[in-house]
Amino acid sequence: MPKTSSIEKLAKLMKFTDIFKKDNDYNEKNIVGVSAFTVMVLFSAVDIFTGYFGKDLVVHEYIYDSFVYLTLGSFGITETGKIFSQKAVDKPQD
């Protein structure tokens, strides 16, 4: 298995930092939504794992709810934007 050079590692890091540039091809709302969904899935997996061993994972409800709202909000904004931009394209100009 070939080793990755430091230049290749730097190139991968540069691609990650492209997310934060003003002119990028990434949808930041989707990145936030996927990140929040990942945290919810990890929380659920850890809760099931600790529950199996008889331990209670204590996380305040408002913290978990904030991730739910963040996930739903970010994907909802994206879909709403797609719907309204499609209507603007379909609308004939006089």
ROVOBA-822518 format. One line per field, with one value per residue: residue in three letters; chain; x, y, z of N, C-alpha, C in turn. Coordinates in steps of 0.2 Angstrom, whole numbers, plus 5000, padded with zeros to 4 digits. Layout:
% residues N
code: c(ALA  ...)
unit: c(A  ...)
n_X: c(X  ...)
n_Y: c(Y  ...)
n_Z: c(Z  ...)
ca_X: c(X  ...)
ca_Y: c(Y  ...)
ca_Z: c(Z  ...)
c_X: c(X  ...)
c_Y: c(Y  ...)
c_Z: c(Z  ...)
This chain:
% residues 94
code: c(MET  PRO  LYS  THR  SER  SER  ILE  GLU  LYS  LEU  ALA  LYS  LEU  MET  LYS  PHE  THR  ASP  ILE  PHE  LYS  LYS  ASP  ASN  ASP  TYR  ASN  GLU  LYS  ASN  ILE  VAL  GLY  VAL  SER  ALA  PHE  THR  VAL  MET  VAL  LEU  PHE  SER  ALA  VAL  ASP  ILE  PHE  THR  GLY  TYR  PHE  GLY  LYS  ASP  LEU  VAL  VAL  HIS  GLU  TYR  ILE  TYR  ASP  SER  PHE  VAL  TYR  LEU  THR  LEU  GLY  SER  PHE  GLY  ILE  THR  GLU  THR  GLY  LYS  ILE  PHE  SER  GLN  LYS  ALA  VAL  ASP  LYS  PRO  GLN  ASP)
unit: c(A  A  A  A  A  A  A  A  A  A  A  A  A  A  A  A  A  A  A  A  A  A  A  A  A  A  A  A  A  A  A  A  A  A  A  A  A  A  A  A  A  A  A  A  A  A  A  A  A  A  A  A  A  A  A  A  A  A  A  A  A  A  A  A  A  A  A  A  A  A  A  A  A  A  A  A  A  A  A  A  A  A  A  A  A  A  A  A  A  A  A  A  A  A)
n_X: c(5004  5004  5012  5005  5010  5016  5012  5001  4993  4992  4985  4972  4969  4968  4957  4947  4947  4942  4928  4925  4928  4922  4918  4913  4909  4901  4886  4882  4872  4868  4879  4879  4867  4869  4880  4873  4864  4872  4878  4866  4863  4875  4873  4862  4866  4876  4868  4860  4870  4876  4864  4862  4871  4867  4869  4864  4863  4865  4858  4853  4836  4833  4845  4847  4835  4838  4848  4839  4830  4840  4844  4832  4828  4839  4839  4826  4826  4835  4827  4816  4822  4825  4812  4806  4816  4814  4801  4803  4810  4801  4792  4785  4791  4785)
n_Y: c(4994  5011  5025  5040  5056  5071  5081  5077  5075  5088  5094  5087  5093  5107  5106  5103  5116  5124  5124  5135  5146  5161  5160  5145  5128  5122  5118  5126  5125  5112  5105  5109  5103  5090  5088  5090  5080  5069  5070  5068  5055  5048  5051  5044  5031  5029  5031  5019  5010  5012  5010  4997  4992  4995  5008  5026  5038  5054  5067  5084  5088  5099  5101  5090  5093  5105  5101  5093  5103  5111  5102  5100  5113  5117  5108  5111  5124  5123  5115  5123  5134  5129  5126  5139  5145  5138  5141  5155  5153  5147  5156  5167  5181  5197)
n_Z: c(5000  4995  5003  5008  5002  5010  5003  4996  5008  5012  5001  5002  5014  5010  5002  5011  5018  5008  5009  5018  5010  5002  4989  4984  4980  4988  4998  5011  5021  5019  5024  5038  5041  5039  5048  5060  5060  5061  5073  5081  5077  5082  5096  5098  5096  5106  5117  5116  5117  5130  5137  5136  5144  5156  5161  5162  5150  5152  5144  5142  5137  5129  5123  5114  5107  5101  5091  5083  5078  5071  5061  5055  5051  5043  5032  5028  5024  5013  5004  5003  4997  4985  4979  4978  4970  4958  4955  4952  4940  4932  4930  4918  4910  4906)
ca_X: c(5000  5008  5011  5003  5015  5014  5009  4994  4989  4990  4980  4966  4967  4966  4950  4942  4946  4938  4921  4925  4929  4916  4915  4914  4903  4897  4880  4884  4866  4868  4885  4877  4862  4872  4883  4869  4861  4877  4878  4860  4864  4880  4870  4857  4870  4879  4863  4858  4876  4876  4858  4863  4876  4863  4870  4860  4866  4861  4858  4846  4831  4834  4851  4845  4830  4842  4850  4833  4828  4845  4844  4826  4829  4844  4836  4820  4828  4837  4821  4812  4825  4824  4805  4805  4820  4811  4795  4806  4813  4795  4787  4786  4792  4781)
ca_Y: c(5000  5016  5030  5046  5061  5076  5086  5074  5077  5096  5095  5086  5098  5112  5105  5104  5123  5127  5125  5141  5152  5164  5157  5138  5124  5118  5121  5126  5123  5105  5103  5110  5099  5083  5087  5090  5073  5064  5071  5065  5047  5046  5051  5038  5025  5029  5030  5012  5006  5013  5007  4990  4990  4998  5015  5031  5043  5060  5073  5088  5087  5105  5101  5086  5096  5110  5097  5092  5109  5113  5098  5101  5119  5117  5104  5114  5130  5121  5113  5129  5138  5125  5127  5146  5147  5135  5146  5161  5151  5145  5162  5170  5188  5201)
ca_Z: c(5000  4995  5008  5005  5004  5014  4998  4996  5014  5012  4996  5005  5019  5007  4999  5017  5019  5003  5012  5021  5006  5000  4982  4984  4977  4993  5001  5019  5024  5019  5028  5044  5043  5040  5054  5066  5060  5063  5081  5083  5076  5087  5103  5099  5096  5112  5122  5116  5120  5137  5140  5136  5150  5162  5162  5159  5147  5153  5140  5143  5131  5125  5119  5109  5103  5097  5085  5079  5075  5067  5056  5051  5048  5037  5026  5026  5021  5007  5000  5002  4992  4978  4977  4976  4964  4953  4953  4948  4933  4928  4929  4912  4910  4901)
c_X: c(5004  5007  5009  5008  5012  5010  5002  4990  4987  4985  4973  4964  4965  4959  4945  4941  4943  4931  4920  4926  4922  4913  4917  4908  4899  4891  4881  4878  4866  4873  4882  4871  4864  4876  4879  4865  4866  4878  4872  4861  4869  4877  4866  4861  4874  4874  4861  4864  4876  4870  4858  4867  4873  4865  4866  4864  4862  4863  4852  4842  4832  4840  4850  4840  4833  4845  4845  4831  4833  4845  4837  4826  4833  4842  4830  4821  4831  4832  4817  4815  4825  4817  4804  4810  4817  4805  4797  4808  4807  4791  4789  4787  4788  4785)
c_Y: c(5006  5021  5036  5052  5066  5081  5084  5076  5084  5097  5093  5091  5105  5112  5106  5112  5127  5128  5132  5147  5155  5162  5150  5135  5120  5121  5120  5124  5115  5102  5104  5105  5092  5082  5087  5083  5068  5064  5067  5057  5045  5046  5045  5031  5024  5028  5022  5008  5006  5010  5000  4987  4993  5005  5020  5036  5049  5066  5077  5088  5093  5105  5096  5089  5102  5107  5095  5098  5112  5109  5099  5108  5120  5114  5108  5120  5128  5119  5119  5134  5135  5126  5134  5148  5144  5139  5152  5159  5150  5151  5166  5178  5191  5206)
c_Z: c(5000  5000  5004  5007  5008  5009  4997  5002  5014  5007  4998  5010  5016  5004  5005  5018  5014  5005  5015  5017  5004  4993  4982  4981  4982  4996  5008  5023  5025  5024  5036  5046  5043  5046  5060  5066  5062  5070  5084  5083  5081  5094  5103  5100  5103  5118  5122  5119  5127  5141  5141  5142  5157  5165  5159  5156  5148  5148  5140  5136  5127  5121  5113  5104  5098  5090  5080  5075  5070  5061  5051  5047  5042  5031  5023  5022  5014  5002  4998  4996  4985  4975  4974  4970  4958  4950  4949  4941  4929  4926  4923  4913  4905  4898)
